[in-house]
Amino acid sequence: MAKRRTTAKAKAKYSKETYTFWYESMLLMRRFEEKAGQLYGQQKIRGFCHLYIGQEACASGAITALEKDDKWITAYRDHAHPLGLGTDPGAVMAELFGKATGTTKGKGGSMHIFDKERNFMGGHGIVGAQVPMGLGIGFAEKYKGTKNLCICHMGDGAVRQGAVHEAFNLAMLYKTPVIFVIENNGYAMGTSVKRTSNVTELYQIGESYDMPAFPVDGMNVEAIHEAVAEAAERARRGDGPTLLEFRTYRYKGHSMSDPQKYRTKEEVEEYKQRDPIEQVLKTIQDNKILTEEEISEINAKVKKQVADAVKFAEESPWPDGQAAFEDVYVQEDYPFTME
């Protein structure tokens, strides 16, 4: 195993509250998903399960750059975003279990977490499908005359979908307040970007539509925050969308069934030297933003949150058969629902 790099002392640029949020939220995402991976192995979580481990900065840094009334939408690697936005970890875990107390009452599972109260408009299982939906959400905010925006996350594989390019074109045409984010973790499932496209600098795709587009260090939460804040300012003043390519990395496979034969252990370890949580922790410690006691308290708090979430999920009831006919139509007495 390679030794972790020693880096120069990182100067703190933000408040204690911001660094504390980054550390605590990313740690919750990491510990929650580590536990989810264990539970999947025990067959308590079934179906598909796509972990975000290594990519936490992509969600946490964006959250601090946006406002509470902004909207969020992403693909099926969707556990971390709602956790960072404040969704109850117990409800997210219960959804992974398929329990009635889950975020979508056990009907969505891992790929379809949703929280209207947090303006998290869901994870979506069809590759690229969330991109035109994100455009529509942003257009609705413009139509209503708000200053809100929609941030739309997608994987590097989604940029091959035609609907993504249609959305980019319309977003620029209507100057829609959307921030498009490519979470480029290097592999669309098990296929590297270099094997699927002549354009490997994915942010350059935005330039085809005269859309401001930039690459961002996706392992650095401060860089994420700054890039999203700049894009948000552009959207709110009516100048339209921005495309950001977060160059990140997932430590685990595409899903829990992925043997990861397409990359080396050395490559994974190299990225772990730039771990986003370790970077923030080093800044906190170097600048004495938190005491070691305060850091330990956060660690203990997160550990308890995850344990409580598991307990809640295990003790929650399964949805009954009637639930299959509920939440299908807005009209509660829709006459064509089968009894």
C-alpha positions, -999 to 999 in steps of 0.1 A, spaced: 0 0 0 13 34 -9 19 58 20 -4 88 23 11 119 10 22 147 33 12 181 20 19 216 30 -3 233 56 -36 242 40 -48 277 48 -84 280 59 -105 302 37 -139 296 52 -157 298 85 -156 272 113 -192 264 105 -185 256 69 -155 234 76 -175 216 103 -204 210 79 -180 197 52 -163 173 76 -194 160 93 -216 157 62 -189 139 42 -182 116 71 -219 107 74 -220 100 37 -189 77 39 -199 58 71 -235 54 60 -225 39 27 -198 17 42 -225 2 64 -249 0 34 -222 -21 16 -219 -44 46 -257 -48 48 -259 -55 11 -235 -84 16 -258 -97 43 -287 -95 18 -306 -70 40 -304 -46 11 -313 -61 -22 -315 -51 -59 -291 -25 -72 -268 -4 -49 -244 22 -62 -221 37 -36 -207 72 -37 -176 65 -16 -148 88 -27 -171 113 -44 -185 130 -12 -170 164 -20 -192 166 -51 -223 168 -30 -211 185 2 -192 214 -15 -222 222 -37 -246 223 -8 -227 251 10 -227 271 -23 -264 270 -29 -296 282 -11 -322 261 6 -349 268 -20 -327 256 -49 -336 222 -64 -315 191 -68 -317 161 -91 -292 133 -98 -288 98 -112 -289 65 -93 -258 71 -72 -280 91 -49 -277 84 -12 -252 111 -4 -270 141 -17 -301 138 5 -280 130 35 -260 162 30 -292 182 25 -306 170 58 -328 140 50 -332 117 79 -306 89 76 -331 65 90 -355 72 62 -328 67 36 -317 34 51 -353 22 54 -357 29 17 -326 8 10 -343 -20 30 -375 -15 11 -394 -6 42 -426 14 44 -409 42 64 -384 49 36 -382 81 17 -405 67 -10 -423 42 12 -401 13 1 -412 16 -35 -380 32 -49 -351 15 -33 -315 26 -36 -318 43 -70 -349 64 -63 -344 83 -31 -366 114 -30 -373 142 -5 -396 170 -15 -391 188 18 -354 192 11 -360 200 -26 -343 168 -36 -361 158 -67 -349 123 -68 -323 99 -80 -332 84 -114 -323 50 -128 -324 58 -166 -290 71 -177 -293 108 -185 -330 109 -179 -326 134 -151 -309 160 -173 -339 172 -193 -359 169 -161 -334 192 -144 -338 216 -173 -376 215 -168 -372 222 -131 -350 252 -138 -373 265 -164 -402 263 -139 -383 285 -115 -376 310 -143 -413 309 -154 -424 316 -118 -400 345 -115 -380 331 -86 -342 334 -81 -340 297 -75 -320 273 -97 -317 236 -103 -284 217 -99 -284 186 -121 -258 159 -115 -250 132 -140 -222 106 -145 -196 107 -173 -216 80 -192 -247 102 -194 -230 127 -217 -234 101 -246 -272 104 -244 -290 125 -270 -314 139 -244 -285 155 -226 -275 174 -257 -310 185 -264 -312 198 -228 -280 217 -231 -292 233 -263 -325 244 -248 -309 255 -216 -288 280 -235 -316 290 -258 -339 299 -228 -311 310 -205 -324 285 -179 -311 287 -143 -295 253 -142 -260 241 -131 -252 209 -150 -226 188 -132 -207 159 -147 -194 137 -119 -166 122 -139 -153 93 -119 -134 80 -150 -156 50 -158 -191 47 -172 -199 14 -154 -166 -4 -164 -157 15 -195 -132 44 -193 -139 77 -208 -110 73 -232 -127 42 -248 -160 59 -254 -152 94 -268 -127 114 -288 -135 143 -264 -121 133 -230 -121 168 -215 -158 165 -209 -164 201 -199 -156 210 -235 -189 196 -246 -206 227 -231 -185 249 -254 -204 234 -284 -235 253 -271 -216 285 -260 -222 273 -224 -197 284 -199 -179 252 -189 -150 244 -165 -131 214 -151 -131 212 -112 -110 192 -88 -138 169 -76 -117 156 -47 -114 191 -31 -146 203 -14 -133 239 -14 -129 239 -52 -164 224 -56 -179 251 -34 -162 279 -53 -171 266 -88 -208 260 -78 -210 294 -62 -198 311 -93 -222 292 -115 -251 300 -91 -243 337 -93 -245 335 -131 -278 316 -130 -294 340 -106 -286 371 -126 -303 356 -156 -272 346 -177 -282 310 -179 -266 276 -173 -231 264 -166 -215 230 -172 -190 218 -145 -169 187 -148 -161 174 -113 -131 152 -118 -137 127 -90 -132 90 -83 -152 62 -68 -133 38 -46 -159 11 -50 -173 -5 -81 -200 8 -103 -224 -12 -82 -221 -38 -56 -219 -65 -82 -189 -49 -100 -157 -70 -98 -137 -39 -109 -114 -58 -133 -110 -28 -155 -87 -9 -131 -57 -16 -109 -55 -15 -71 -26 9 -76 -49 34 -94 -75 33 -67 -49 38 -40 -34 68 -59 -68 85 -57 -72 77 -21 -41 98 -14 -63 128 -23 -93 117 -2 -117 146 2 -125 139 39 -88 136 48 -81 169 30 -107 188 50 -96 171 82 -61 182 76 -71 218 70 -92 217 102 -63 203 122 -36 225 107 -56 256 114 -69 245 148 -105 251 136 -117 222 158 -101 206 188 -94 169 188 -122 165 213 -146 182 190 -135 160 161 -140 130 182 -175 142 191 -184 145 155 -170 110 148 -191 96 176 -222 115 165 -219 101 130 -213 66 142 -245 68 163 -265 83 134 -256 53 112 -263 28 140 -297 44 147 -305 44 110 -299 7 107 -319 0 138 -348 21 125 -347 3 91 -346 -31 106 -375 -24 130 -397 -7 104 -426 -26 88 -427 -38 52 -453 -20 29 -485 -40 26 -500 -51 -8 -524 -22 -10 -494 2 -11 -488 -8 -47 -520 11 -57 -512 42 -37 -493 73 -49 -498 63 -85 -522 91 -95 -527 126 -81 -565 120 -81 -570 98 -51 -603 82 -64 -590 76 -100 -615 52 -114 -592 30 -134 -570 18 -105 -575 -19 -101 -588 -31 -68 
